[in-house]
Amino acid sequence: MYVAALLAAAISFVSAPEAVSALSPEASEYLVRLATGTLYVHYTELYEDKQYSSEAESVWESSDVSAEESVAEESSDGASVSTPPPEGAIAVGAINLSRLEVDDAPALLLINETDYKADLDALAKRQINIKGGSVLIIHTHGTEAYLPDGRDYYTEEDEFRSTDCSKNVVAVGEVFAEVLRENGITVYHDRTLFDEHAFNSAYASSRAACRQWLADHSDIAYIIDIHRDAVTDGKGARMKTMCTVDGKEMAQVMLVMGTDEAGASHPYWEDNLSLAARYQSALCSKLTFARPIYLRSASYNQQLTRGSMLIEVGSDANTIGEAKDAARLAARLFAELYGDINGISKA
């Protein structure tokens, strides 16, 4: 009943936003996400973490870390940065949302929010009818940003959104694009911030942009929409997703796949899911790197090509460097999958 009431309010907001103009921006965004199918559940509410669960208090204790003992880490570019935590800073906790541990065997895992049945192991073995083709990288929510390198805390003033494309998912998408280009794949990268002025119409705007890209470049076979997630613990403190791959710490990634259950014309969503299952096989071979595939009712514009997918790279509490490192690895694994699908042998 509570969920139904929330959904009714959300739909009313989308159709007549002036009716709830008194809501805070955060509450308004929540209702829009609920109505448009872009609200991600907090994974910490779905299952308990074993590897990264922390018992520490969320609020930074100045007695434990002084200004002289401030955070000093190596960024992904190798530059040492030092950022003393301000008064009232909230420490970032790290969490493993892969449902796997480092000594587990790789496994294809799915969180299925739909009424459809999906066997990822079987789908990963299906023939994928995509040959050759270029990759379009786009960011429906391009203003989604990360913490600066060297920061393991945040403050109530941090907005976690930025139009500076060196701080948001656009920078992460460019790292992904660079790796694909290095592997001989043609990449188009749309850096438009579709959510900058109107969050609730971002998917409509990015869909129109994708259609224009497809009209102008018939070689595009894959559309990858790169986002970042937001994760909190039970007390509402922001958490970063983390893993260690080959001795390097980085953010985790998650594939979010759509269907036609919410009413979109999406006749080959299973083709998208087959590609995602095969990609997930590569991602989860790096243990704890990939969260389970998240299958949802909304389409997320994935009806535009058989090679469409949405990738969440890290969360808002990850640093930009941790997200870039994750994007670099995810892109290398995608390039290997691309070569395998198209019969391109490694040099």
C-alpha positions as CSV (number, residue, x, y, z in Angstrom):
1,M,0.0,0.0,0.0
2,Y,2.8,2.4,0.9
3,V,4.6,1.7,-2.4
4,A,1.4,2.1,-4.3
5,A,0.8,5.5,-2.7
6,L,4.3,6.6,-3.5
7,L,4.0,5.5,-7.1
8,A,0.7,7.4,-7.4
9,A,2.4,10.5,-6.0
10,A,5.3,10.0,-8.4
11,I,3.0,9.7,-11.4
12,S,1.1,12.8,-10.3
13,F,4.4,14.7,-10.0
14,V,5.5,13.8,-13.5
15,S,2.2,14.7,-15.0
16,A,1.6,17.8,-12.9
17,P,4.8,18.8,-11.1
18,E,3.4,22.2,-10.0
19,A,1.1,20.3,-7.7
20,V,4.0,19.3,-5.5
21,S,6.2,22.3,-6.1
22,A,6.8,22.6,-2.3
23,L,8.8,19.4,-2.2
24,S,12.6,19.7,-1.7
25,P,14.7,19.0,-4.8
26,E,15.8,15.7,-3.3
27,A,12.2,14.6,-2.8
28,S,11.2,15.7,-6.2
29,E,14.1,13.7,-7.8
30,Y,13.0,10.7,-5.8
31,L,9.5,10.8,-7.1
32,V,10.7,11.3,-10.7
33,R,13.0,8.3,-10.4
34,L,10.2,6.2,-9.0
35,A,7.8,7.1,-11.8
36,T,10.3,6.7,-14.6
37,G,11.9,3.5,-13.5
38,T,15.3,5.0,-12.8
39,L,15.3,4.6,-9.0
40,Y,17.8,2.0,-8.0
41,V,17.3,0.2,-4.7
42,H,20.0,0.3,-2.1
43,Y,21.9,-2.9,-2.4
44,T,22.8,-2.8,1.3
45,E,19.1,-3.5,2.0
46,L,19.1,-6.6,-0.2
47,Y,21.9,-8.6,1.3
48,E,24.6,-8.4,3.9
49,D,28.2,-7.8,2.8
50,K,31.0,-9.9,4.3
51,Q,34.2,-8.5,2.9
52,Y,33.9,-4.8,3.3
53,S,31.3,-4.3,6.1
54,S,32.5,-1.8,8.6
55,E,31.6,-1.3,12.2
56,A,33.2,2.2,12.4
57,E,31.1,5.3,13.0
58,S,30.1,7.2,9.9
59,V,31.1,10.6,11.3
60,W,34.8,11.4,11.1
61,E,36.4,11.4,14.6
62,S,38.9,14.3,14.7
63,S,40.7,12.7,17.6
64,D,41.5,9.7,15.4
65,V,42.7,11.7,12.4
66,S,44.3,15.1,12.8
67,A,45.0,17.6,10.1
68,E,48.7,16.6,10.3
69,E,47.6,12.9,9.7
70,S,45.3,13.9,6.9
71,V,44.5,11.6,4.0
72,A,47.5,11.2,1.6
73,E,47.1,8.7,-1.2
74,E,48.3,8.0,-4.7
75,S,45.8,9.0,-7.3
76,S,45.2,6.9,-10.4
77,D,47.6,9.3,-12.2
78,G,50.3,8.6,-9.5
79,A,50.2,12.1,-8.0
80,S,50.1,12.3,-4.2
81,V,47.2,14.3,-2.9
82,S,46.5,15.5,0.7
83,T,43.1,16.6,1.9
84,P,42.5,17.3,5.6
85,P,39.0,16.4,6.6
86,P,36.9,19.5,7.6
87,E,34.9,19.6,10.8
88,G,31.8,17.4,10.6
89,A,33.2,15.3,7.6
90,I,31.5,12.0,7.2
91,A,33.8,9.0,6.6
92,V,33.1,6.9,3.4
93,G,32.6,3.2,4.0
94,A,33.6,0.6,1.4
95,I,31.3,-2.3,0.5
96,N,31.6,-5.4,-1.8
97,L,28.3,-5.8,-3.7
98,S,29.4,-8.6,-6.0
99,R,27.9,-11.3,-3.8
100,L,31.2,-13.1,-4.3
101,E,34.4,-13.4,-2.2
102,V,37.9,-13.6,-3.5
103,D,38.1,-17.3,-3.0
104,D,34.8,-18.1,-4.7
105,A,34.4,-19.5,-8.2
106,P,33.1,-17.0,-10.8
107,A,29.3,-17.1,-11.2
108,L,26.7,-15.3,-13.3
109,L,24.3,-13.7,-10.8
110,L,21.1,-11.8,-11.4
111,I,18.9,-9.5,-9.5
112,N,15.6,-9.8,-11.3
113,E,13.0,-7.1,-10.7
114,T,10.7,-8.3,-13.5
115,D,8.3,-11.2,-13.8
116,Y,10.3,-12.7,-16.7
117,K,12.5,-15.7,-16.2
118,A,16.1,-15.3,-17.2
119,D,18.7,-18.0,-17.2
120,L,22.0,-16.1,-17.6
121,D,24.1,-19.3,-18.2
122,A,21.9,-20.3,-21.1
123,L,21.7,-16.7,-22.4
124,A,25.5,-16.4,-22.4
125,K,25.7,-19.4,-24.7
126,R,23.2,-18.0,-27.3
127,Q,24.6,-16.9,-30.6
128,I,24.9,-13.1,-30.7
129,N,23.8,-11.6,-34.0
130,I,26.0,-8.6,-33.9
131,K,28.9,-8.4,-36.3
132,G,31.5,-5.7,-36.5
133,G,30.2,-2.2,-35.8
134,S,31.2,0.8,-33.9
135,V,30.5,1.8,-30.3
136,L,28.6,4.8,-29.2
137,I,29.2,5.9,-25.6
138,I,26.6,8.2,-24.1
139,H,25.6,9.4,-20.6
140,T,21.9,10.0,-19.9
141,H,22.9,11.3,-16.5
142,G,26.1,12.9,-17.4
143,T,26.3,15.2,-14.3
144,E,26.7,12.2,-12.0
145,A,30.0,12.9,-10.3
146,Y,32.5,11.3,-7.9
147,L,34.7,12.4,-5.0
148,P,38.1,13.9,-5.9
149,D,41.1,11.6,-5.7
150,G,42.5,11.3,-2.2
151,R,39.1,11.9,-0.5
152,D,37.7,9.2,1.8
153,Y,35.1,11.5,3.3
154,Y,32.3,13.8,2.2
155,T,30.4,16.7,3.7
156,E,26.7,17.6,3.7
157,E,27.7,20.4,1.2
158,D,28.9,17.9,-1.4
159,E,26.4,17.7,-4.3
160,F,27.8,14.6,-6.1
161,R,26.7,16.2,-9.4
162,S,28.9,18.4,-11.6
163,T,28.9,19.9,-15.1
164,D,32.7,19.7,-15.1
165,C,33.3,16.8,-17.4
166,S,36.7,16.1,-15.7
167,K,34.8,15.2,-12.5
168,N,31.7,13.3,-13.7
169,V,30.9,10.1,-15.6
170,V,31.9,11.8,-18.9
171,A,35.5,11.5,-17.8
172,V,35.0,7.9,-16.9
173,G,33.4,7.3,-20.3
174,E,36.4,8.8,-22.1
175,V,38.7,6.4,-20.3
176,F,36.4,3.5,-21.5
177,A,36.5,5.0,-25.1
178,E,40.3,5.4,-25.1
179,V,40.8,1.7,-24.2
180,L,38.4,0.6,-27.0
181,R,40.2,2.8,-29.5
182,E,43.6,1.4,-28.4
183,N,42.1,-2.0,-29.3
184,G,41.1,-0.9,-32.8
185,I,37.4,-0.3,-32.2
186,T,35.8,2.8,-33.6
187,V,34.2,4.8,-30.8
188,Y,31.9,7.8,-30.8
189,H,31.6,9.6,-27.5
190,D,28.6,11.9,-26.9
191,R,29.6,14.2,-24.0
192,T,26.2,15.9,-23.8
193,L,24.9,16.4,-20.3
194,F,21.3,15.4,-20.9
195,D,20.3,15.8,-17.3
196,E,21.8,19.2,-16.7
197,H,18.6,21.2,-17.1
198,A,15.8,18.7,-16.9
199,F,16.4,15.4,-15.0
200,N,13.0,13.9,-15.7
201,S,13.4,14.2,-19.5
202,A,17.0,13.0,-19.7
203,Y,16.1,9.6,-21.1
204,A,13.9,11.1,-23.8
205,S,16.7,13.5,-24.7
206,S,19.4,10.8,-24.8
207,R,17.0,8.6,-26.9
208,A,16.6,11.3,-29.5
209,A,20.4,11.8,-29.5
210,C,21.0,8.1,-30.0
211,R,18.5,8.0,-32.9
212,Q,20.4,10.9,-34.5
213,W,23.7,9.2,-34.1
214,L,22.3,6.0,-35.6
215,A,20.9,8.0,-38.6
216,D,24.3,9.7,-39.1
217,H,26.5,6.6,-38.5
218,S,25.0,3.4,-39.7
219,D,28.1,1.6,-38.5
220,I,27.0,1.9,-34.8
221,A,26.2,-1.5,-33.4
222,Y,26.7,-0.9,-29.7
223,I,25.3,1.8,-27.4
224,I,26.8,1.9,-24.0
225,D,25.2,4.3,-21.5
226,I,27.6,4.9,-18.6
227,H,26.4,6.0,-15.2
228,R,27.5,5.9,-11.6
229,D,25.3,4.5,-8.8
230,A,24.5,5.8,-5.3
231,V,24.8,3.5,-2.4
232,T,24.0,4.1,1.3
233,D,24.2,2.1,4.5
234,G,21.3,1.5,6.9
235,K,21.9,4.9,8.5
236,G,22.0,6.8,5.2
237,A,25.7,7.2,5.0
238,R,27.2,7.1,1.5
239,M,29.2,4.0,0.6
240,K,31.7,3.3,-2.1
241,T,31.8,0.0,-4.0
242,M,35.3,-1.5,-3.9
243,C,37.2,-4.5,-5.1
244,T,40.8,-5.5,-5.6
245,V,41.9,-6.9,-9.0
246,D,45.4,-8.0,-9.6
247,G,46.5,-6.1,-6.5
248,K,44.8,-2.8,-7.6
249,E,41.9,-1.3,-5.7
250,M,39.1,0.1,-7.8
251,A,35.3,0.6,-8.0
252,Q,32.9,-2.2,-8.9
253,V,30.7,-2.2,-12.0
254,M,27.2,-3.3,-12.6
255,L,25.2,-3.9,-15.8
256,V,21.6,-2.7,-15.7
257,M,19.5,-4.2,-18.4
258,G,16.0,-3.3,-19.5
259,T,12.9,-5.2,-20.8
260,D,9.6,-4.3,-22.3
261,E,7.6,-5.0,-19.1
262,A,7.0,-1.3,-18.5
263,G,5.4,-1.0,-21.9
264,A,8.2,0.1,-24.2
265,S,8.5,-1.5,-27.6
266,H,11.6,-3.6,-27.0
267,P,11.2,-6.8,-29.0
268,Y,14.8,-8.0,-28.6
269,W,15.6,-7.3,-25.0
270,E,16.7,-10.9,-24.7
271,D,19.3,-10.2,-27.3
272,N,20.6,-7.3,-25.2
273,L,20.6,-9.6,-22.1
274,S,22.5,-12.3,-24.0
275,L,25.2,-9.9,-24.8
276,A,25.2,-8.7,-21.2
277,A,25.4,-12.2,-19.9
278,R,28.4,-12.9,-22.0
279,Y,30.0,-9.7,-21.0
280,Q,29.2,-10.5,-17.3
281,S,31.0,-13.8,-17.7
282,A,34.2,-11.8,-18.5
283,L,33.6,-9.2,-15.8
284,C,33.0,-11.7,-13.0
285,S,36.1,-13.6,-14.0
286,K,37.8,-10.8,-12.1
287,L,36.4,-11.9,-8.8
288,T,34.4,-9.2,-6.9
289,F,34.7,-6.8,-9.8
290,A,31.2,-7.1,-11.1
291,R,27.9,-6.7,-9.2
292,P,25.0,-9.0,-10.3
293,I,23.2,-8.0,-13.5
294,Y,20.2,-5.9,-12.6
295,L,17.2,-6.7,-14.8
296,R,14.4,-4.1,-14.7
297,S,11.0,-3.3,-16.3
298,A,12.1,-0.1,-17.9
299,S,13.9,-0.2,-21.3
300,Y,16.6,2.4,-20.7
301,N,16.6,3.1,-24.4
302,Q,18.1,-0.3,-25.0
303,Q,15.5,-1.0,-27.7
304,L,17.6,1.0,-30.2
305,T,20.2,-1.6,-30.9
306,R,20.8,-5.3,-30.1
307,G,24.1,-4.2,-28.6
308,S,22.8,-1.8,-26.0
309,M,23.5,-1.8,-22.3
310,L,23.8,0.4,-19.3
311,I,26.9,0.2,-17.1
312,E,27.1,1.6,-13.6
313,V,30.7,2.4,-12.7
314,G,31.2,2.8,-9.0
315,S,29.0,5.0,-6.7
316,D,28.9,8.6,-5.7
317,A,31.3,8.0,-2.8
318,N,34.0,6.5,-5.0
319,T,36.8,8.7,-6.2
320,I,37.1,9.7,-9.8
321,G,40.4,7.7,-9.9
322,E,38.7,4.5,-8.6
323,A,36.0,4.9,-11.2
324,K,38.5,5.4,-14.0
325,D,40.5,2.4,-13.0
326,A,37.2,0.3,-13.1
327,A,36.3,1.7,-16.5
328,R,39.7,0.9,-17.8
329,L,39.4,-2.8,-16.8
330,A,35.7,-3.0,-17.9
331,A,36.7,-1.6,-21.3
332,R,39.6,-4.0,-21.8
333,L,37.2,-6.9,-21.1
334,F,34.6,-5.5,-23.5
335,A,37.3,-5.2,-26.2
336,E,38.2,-8.9,-25.6
337,L,34.5,-9.8,-25.9
338,Y,34.2,-7.7,-29.1
339,G,37.1,-9.5,-30.6
340,D,35.6,-12.9,-29.6
341,I,32.2,-12.1,-31.1
342,N,33.8,-10.9,-34.3
343,G,36.5,-13.5,-34.7
344,I,39.3,-11.1,-34.2
345,S,42.4,-12.8,-32.9
346,K,44.7,-11.1,-30.4
347,A,47.9,-9.8,-31.7
